[in-house]
Amino acid sequence: MEEQEFYTAKEIAALIRVNEQTIYRLAHGGQLPAHRIGRAMRFRRNDVEAFLQACREEEEADRAEYLAQRRERPVAPPEERSPTEEF
């Protein structure tokens, strides 16, 4: 993608491989900053990069929390598990 300051929702959607409506939903929800120019919505490159970085950090934190919980939860030996009990 050409280096530019502002992008359309369609360009951002293609870049991160999501539906264009997802971009609008994120913007309307306040998760992805957008600039309105008349009826058009434009997205600043730095804002999109910051949004993606925040998503990565949130995903890493969620994974670390999940793994920490898995380590804390004791697992019964096989002979003590009921047939329907999951790991």
TARA-V537248 format. One record per backbone hydrogen bond with DSSP energy under -0.5 kcal/mol. CO is the residue of the C=O (numbers start at 1). NH is the residue of the N-H. Records with the same first field share a line. If there is no record, write none. Layout:
BEGIN
CO: NH + NH
END
This chain:
BEGIN
2: 4
5: 45
7: 43
8: 12
9: 13
10: 14
11: 15
12: 16
13: 17 + 18
19: 22 + 23
20: 24
21: 25
22: 26
23: 27
24: 28
25: 29
26: 31 + 32
27: 30
31: 33
35: 42
37: 40
40: 37
42: 35
43: 7
44: 48
45: 49
46: 50
47: 51
48: 52
49: 53
50: 54
51: 55
52: 56
53: 57
54: 58
55: 59
56: 60
57: 61
58: 62
59: 63
60: 64
61: 65
62: 66
63: 67
64: 68
65: 69
66: 70
67: 71
68: 72
69: 73
72: 74
74: 76
77: 80 + 81
78: 81
82: 85
END
